[in-house]
Amino acid sequence: MRGFHRGDPTARAYFEKAITDNFSLNLTAFKTRGWDEVTLGPTYYVAPDMSLAVGMGTSRYIASNENAKSSHQTVSAFWFWKTDTWEAEVLVERYSRDPKPWYQEGYAQKRINGGLSVGVFAKKDSGWGPRLGYDINRNINVWASPLIKRTGDSTAILGVKVSF
């Protein structure tokens, strides 16, 4: 699970298959109530701890004034950086035929003690605020971000990040 959006659980899955040392193929899938998305594209490793990915695919959603799902093309760009002490991620997407065609989400955090990390989180249509995370183990991180500057109905975003 990636987090909660308007009280609905959401999931974002990101998979990579290495092609060479610097290039891989990525598949991203996103699901929440009323929204489905799948993109596919290349990932380039700028450095061993930094990657840039793009993807093209499709999104389907139920608009508040429609009964059927509307589909549109999606183009996404993704930047990820992780060292022993720092981690940052930025996602930007563009949807065709959508009245609000842009989506952005991102965070940056620094490990301060053992598995504890602090940083900042921002998400379009939700807001931004501090981010507090804790590594349960090497592969599972739980985090929360109380939104200081809200742009939607959410007061906090909670998430679990699982890596394997």
C-alpha positions in Angstrom: 0.0 0.0 0.0 1.4 3.4 -0.9 -0.9 5.6 1.2 -4.4 6.9 1.6 -6.2 9.3 -0.6 -9.5 10.8 0.6 -9.8 7.9 3.0 -9.5 5.3 0.3 -6.5 2.9 0.4 -4.3 3.3 -2.7 -1.6 1.1 -4.1 1.3 1.9 -6.4 3.6 -0.8 -7.6 6.9 -0.2 -9.4 8.7 -3.1 -11.1 12.0 -3.1 -13.0 13.8 -5.6 -15.2 17.5 -4.9 -15.9 18.5 -4.8 -19.6 22.1 -3.5 -19.1 24.0 -2.0 -16.2 22.5 1.4 -16.8 19.1 0.7 -18.4 16.1 -1.3 -17.3 12.4 -1.6 -18.3 9.9 -0.4 -15.7 6.2 -1.1 -15.2 4.1 1.0 -12.9 0.6 0.2 -11.7 -1.7 2.4 -9.6 -5.1 1.5 -8.1 -7.5 3.3 -5.9 -11.3 3.6 -5.8 -12.3 5.1 -9.1 -8.8 5.2 -10.6 -6.7 2.6 -12.4 -3.4 3.3 -14.2 -0.6 1.3 -15.9 2.5 2.7 -17.6 5.6 1.1 -19.2 8.9 2.6 -20.1 12.7 2.8 -19.8 14.7 3.6 -16.7 18.2 5.1 -16.8 20.6 4.9 -13.9 22.5 8.2 -13.9 24.5 6.8 -11.0 24.2 3.5 -9.0 22.0 5.4 -6.4 20.0 7.6 -8.8 17.5 6.7 -11.6 15.3 8.5 -14.0 12.3 6.7 -15.5 9.7 7.6 -18.1 6.5 5.7 -18.9 3.6 5.8 -21.3 0.3 4.0 -20.7 -3.3 4.5 -19.8 -5.4 5.7 -16.9 -9.1 5.1 -16.3 -11.2 7.1 -13.8 -14.8 7.7 -12.8 -15.5 11.4 -12.9 -18.0 12.8 -10.4 -20.4 13.7 -13.1 -20.1 10.5 -15.1 -21.3 6.9 -14.7 -18.8 5.2 -16.8 -15.0 5.2 -16.6 -13.1 7.6 -18.9 -9.8 6.5 -20.3 -6.9 8.6 -21.4 -3.2 8.3 -22.2 -0.7 8.9 -19.5 2.9 10.0 -19.6 4.9 9.8 -16.4 8.4 10.8 -15.3 10.0 9.5 -12.2 13.2 10.5 -10.4 14.6 8.4 -7.4 17.7 8.9 -5.4 18.8 6.8 -2.4 22.0 6.7 -0.3 22.7 5.3 3.1 21.4 8.5 4.7 19.2 10.3 2.1 16.3 9.3 0.0 14.2 11.4 -2.4 11.5 10.6 -5.1 9.6 12.8 -7.5 6.7 11.7 -9.7 5.2 13.9 -12.4 2.4 12.7 -14.7 0.4 14.2 -17.6 -3.0 12.9 -18.7 -4.6 13.5 -22.0 -8.2 14.7 -22.2 -8.4 15.6 -18.5 -9.5 19.0 -17.1 -6.6 18.8 -14.6 -3.9 17.1 -16.8 -1.0 17.4 -14.4 -0.2 15.3 -11.2 2.9 15.7 -9.0 4.0 13.9 -5.8 7.3 13.8 -4.0 9.3 13.5 -0.8 12.8 13.9 0.5 14.0 12.4 3.8 17.2 12.0 5.9 17.9 9.0 8.2 18.6 10.5 11.6 19.0 7.5 13.9 18.8 3.8 13.1 15.6 3.3 11.2 14.1 6.7 12.0 14.0 9.3 9.2 12.5 12.8 8.8 11.8 14.9 5.8 9.1 16.6 3.7 6.2 15.2 1.6 4.0 16.9 -1.0 1.2 15.7 -3.2 -1.1 17.5 -5.6 -4.7 17.9 -4.4 -3.6 17.0 -0.9 -0.9 19.4 0.2 2.5 19.2 1.9 4.0 18.7 5.3 6.7 17.0 7.3 7.3 13.3 6.8 8.3 11.0 9.6 9.4 7.4 8.6 10.6 4.3 10.4 12.3 1.2 8.9 10.7 -1.9 10.4 13.3 -3.9 8.7 15.6 -3.6 5.6 12.6 -3.9 3.2 9.6 -2.2 5.0 9.3 1.5 5.8 6.2 3.0 7.5 5.7 6.7 7.2 3.2 9.5 8.0 2.9 13.1 6.8 0.6 15.5 8.7 -0.3 18.1 6.1 0.5 21.6 7.2 -0.6 23.3 3.9 -3.7 21.5 2.8 -5.1 21.7 -0.8 -7.7 19.0 -0.4 -9.8 17.2 2.2 -6.9 15.1 3.7 -5.3 16.1 7.0 -2.5 13.4 6.8 -1.1 10.9 4.5 0.0 7.5 5.8 2.0 4.9 3.9 3.9 1.7 3.8 6.8 1.2 1.4 7.8 -2.4 0.7 11.0 -3.1 -1.3 12.3 -6.4 -2.6 
